[in-house]
């Protein structure tokens, strides 16, 4: 895993180099992860597209987030595909009262899925409430002609789960997946500072102390364990949700060293 230092984003890294369980490693320049990409500079775009070979954006934000934030700098770049896969339920244009009630209901459901860690239950909710978007995101990574960058708002939860699933398919060491997930914590202050500049996110991030936004090692460990406990392994979950064996093979081939 290598940090990519940009002017307009602080939580960007290349997953290349992470070890696989059979002694191999993930190929550099195939799978990147990031927070919101709205503030990228021209130099950042040149780095991502010109130097690294970025061809595909995997956007995990809700439709409302994407519309409120507006087009990003990469959206106007020829040859870069923007694939939208919102892994949270879409609240649409519901009234604030209805939206708040739905969020309360979802929080209770997340808690019931995994009472020991509500965030793990929340992550499992992506798989159980939005399976088509989860498999769609993995499919987009597998079929990207060059590097794919996965992002949401902070690049921690939604991005962390999709990246963890892709790395699991590729056979990455579970401890390496957890370590990559935890790396976001190294830059949480800068991430929160960036999100506070956005009207879309300022109220959310100011509603909690910065410590509450930190990733927890146990959350990702529990999530990876639950893939086996609840679904009999990620492979079985993928097969049951329309992600075919040849697509699994394509994703593995995309990410692994030959």
C-alpha positions in Angstrom: 0.0 0.0 0.0 1.4 3.3 -1.1 0.1 6.8 -0.2 -0.5 9.1 -3.3 0.2 12.7 -2.2 -2.2 15.1 -4.0 -3.0 18.7 -3.5 -6.8 18.3 -3.4 -7.2 14.9 -1.6 -5.6 13.6 1.5 -6.7 9.9 1.8 -5.5 8.5 -1.5 -3.5 5.3 -1.7 -2.6 2.6 -4.2 -3.3 -0.9 -2.9 -0.5 -2.4 -4.9 2.0 -4.4 -2.9 -0.4 -5.8 -0.4 0.5 -9.5 0.2 -1.7 -12.4 -0.8 -2.0 -15.6 1.2 -0.1 -17.6 -1.4 3.0 -15.5 -1.4 2.0 -13.1 -4.2 1.0 -9.5 -4.1 -1.5 -7.0 -5.5 -0.4 -5.3 -8.7 0.3 -1.6 -8.3 -1.7 0.8 -10.4 -4.8 -1.3 -10.6 -6.9 -0.4 -7.5 -6.8 3.0 -5.7 -8.9 4.3 -2.9 -9.8 7.9 -1.9 -12.1 10.3 -0.2 -14.2 12.8 -2.0 -12.5 13.9 -5.3 -14.2 17.3 -5.7 -11.1 19.4 -4.9 -8.6 17.7 -7.2 -6.3 20.2 -8.9 -5.1 20.0 -12.5 -1.8 18.7 -11.3 -3.7 16.0 -9.3 -5.6 15.0 -12.4 -2.4 14.8 -14.4 -0.9 12.5 -11.7 -3.8 10.2 -11.5 -4.6 10.0 -15.3 -1.3 10.7 -16.9 1.1 9.0 -14.5 -0.9 6.3 -12.8 -3.2 5.5 -15.7 -6.6 6.1 -14.0 -9.5 5.1 -16.3 -12.4 4.4 -13.9 -14.1 6.1 -11.0 -16.2 3.9 -8.7 -18.4 6.4 -6.8 -20.1 5.0 -3.8 -21.9 8.1 -2.7 -25.7 8.4 -2.7 -27.4 10.2 -5.6 -28.2 13.1 -3.2 -24.5 13.5 -2.2 -23.4 13.4 -5.9 -26.0 16.0 -6.9 -25.2 18.3 -4.0 -21.5 18.2 -4.6 -21.8 18.6 -8.4 -19.4 17.5 -11.1 -15.9 16.8 -10.1 -12.6 17.6 -11.9 -12.3 14.1 -13.3 -15.8 14.1 -14.8 -14.6 16.2 -17.7 -11.5 14.2 -18.6 -11.9 12.2 -21.8 -11.4 8.5 -21.4 -12.3 8.4 -17.6 -15.5 6.5 -16.9 -17.6 7.5 -13.9 -19.6 4.5 -12.5 -22.1 5.3 -9.7 -22.8 2.5 -7.2 -24.5 3.9 -4.1 -24.2 1.3 -1.3 -26.4 3.2 1.1 -30.2 3.3 0.8 -31.4 6.2 -1.4 -33.6 8.5 0.6 -34.3 10.7 -2.5 -36.5 13.8 -2.0 -38.2 12.6 1.2 -39.1 15.2 3.8 -36.6 15.6 6.7 -39.0 14.0 9.2 -39.4 10.9 7.0 -35.7 10.7 6.2 -34.8 11.0 9.9 -37.3 8.2 10.8 -35.8 5.9 8.1 -32.2 6.6 9.4 -33.3 5.8 12.9 -34.8 2.5 11.7 -31.7 1.7 9.7 -29.5 2.3 12.8 -31.6 -0.1 14.8 -31.3 -2.7 12.0 -27.5 -2.2 11.9 -27.4 -2.8 15.6 -29.5 -5.9 15.4 -27.2 -7.4 12.7 -24.2 -7.3 14.9 -24.9 -6.1 18.4 -21.2 -6.1 19.5 -20.3 -3.5 16.9 -22.9 -1.3 15.2 -20.4 -0.3 12.4 -19.9 -3.9 11.5 -23.7 -4.3 11.3 -23.7 -1.2 9.1 -21.2 -2.7 6.8 -23.1 -5.9 6.6 -26.1 -3.8 5.6 -24.4 -2.8 2.4 -24.4 -6.5 1.4 -27.9 -7.2 2.6 -29.7 -4.0 1.5 -27.7 -3.0 -1.6 -26.3 -6.2 -3.1 -26.6 -5.1 -6.7 -24.6 -2.0 -6.0 -21.9 -4.0 -4.2 -21.5 -6.5 -7.0 -21.8 -3.7 -9.5 -18.8 -1.9 -7.9 -16.7 -5.0 -7.9 -17.7 -5.6 -11.6 -16.6 -2.1 -12.5 -13.2 -2.7 -10.8 -12.8 -6.0 -12.7 -13.6 -4.5 -16.1 -11.7 -1.2 -15.8 -9.1 -1.0 -18.6 -6.7 0.8 -16.4 -6.6 1.9 -12.7 -9.9 2.1 -10.9 -10.3 4.5 -7.9 -13.0 3.7 -5.3 -14.3 6.6 -3.3 -17.1 7.9 -1.1 -17.0 11.0 1.2 -14.2 10.2 3.7 -12.9 7.1 2.0 -13.3 5.1 5.2 -16.5 3.1 5.5 -18.1 2.5 2.1 -14.8 2.6 0.4 -13.2 0.5 3.0 -15.8 -2.3 2.6 -15.7 -2.4 -1.2 -11.9 -2.4 -1.2 -11.9 -5.1 1.4 -14.2 -7.3 -0.7 -12.1 -6.8 -3.8 -8.9 -7.6 -1.9 -10.6 -10.7 -0.4 -11.5 -12.0 -3.8 -7.8 -11.5 -4.8 -6.7 -13.5 -1.9 -5.1 -10.7 0.1 -3.9 -11.5 3.6 -6.7 -10.6 6.0 -4.3 -8.7 8.3 -3.1 -6.6 5.4 -6.8 -5.7 4.6 -7.3 -4.6 8.2 -4.0 -2.6 8.1 -5.1 -0.8 5.0 -8.5 0.0 6.5 -6.8 1.4 9.6 -4.4 3.6 7.6 -7.2 6.1 7.0 -6.9 6.9 10.7 -3.4 8.4 10.1 -5.0 11.2 8.1 -8.4 11.6 9.8 -7.7 15.2 10.9 -7.0 16.3 7.4 -10.0 14.3 6.1 -12.4 16.0 8.5 -10.9 19.4 7.7 -11.7 18.9 4.0 -15.2 17.6 4.6 -16.0 20.6 6.8 -15.4 22.8 3.8 -18.4 21.1 2.0 -22.0 22.1 2.8 -22.9 18.5 2.1 -20.9 17.1 4.9 -20.2 19.8 7.4 -23.1 19.1 9.8 -22.4 15.4 9.8 -18.7 15.7 10.7 -19.3 18.5 13.2 -21.9 16.4 15.0 -19.2 14.0 16.4 -15.7 14.5 17.9 -12.9 13.6 15.5 -12.1 10.5 17.6 -15.6 9.1 16.7 -14.6 9.1 13.0 -11.6 6.9 13.5 -11.6 3.4 12.0 -11.6 0.6 14.5 -9.5 -2.5 13.9 -12.1 -4.8 15.4 -14.8 -3.5 13.1 -13.0 -4.7 9.9 -11.9 -7.9 11.6 -15.4 -8.7 12.6 -16.7 -7.9 9.1 -14.3 -10.2 7.4 -15.2 -13.0 9.9 -18.9 -12.4 9.4 -18.5 -13.1 5.7 -17.9 -16.7 6.7 -20.2 -16.9 9.6 -23.3 -15.4 7.9 -22.8 -16.3 4.3 -20.4 -19.2 4.2 -17.7 -17.1 2.7 -17.5 -14.2 0.2 -17.5 -16.5 -2.8 -20.8 -18.0 -1.8 -22.3 -14.6 -1.2 -21.1 -13.4 -4.6 -22.5 -16.4 -6.4 -25.8 -16.0 -4.7 -26.0 -12.4 -5.8 -25.3 -12.8 -9.5 -21.5 -12.3 -9.5 -20.5 -15.3 -11.7 -17.4 -17.4 -11.4 -15.8 -15.9 -14.5 -16.3 -12.5 -13.0 -14.5 -13.6 -9.8 -11.7 -14.9 -12.0 -11.5 -11.6 -13.9 -11.3 -9.6 -10.7 -8.6 -11.9 -9.3 -6.6 -11.6 -12.6 -7.1 -7.8 -12.5 -5.5 -7.3 -9.1 -3.0 -10.1 -8.7 0.6 -10.4 -9.8 0.8 -13.1 -12.5 
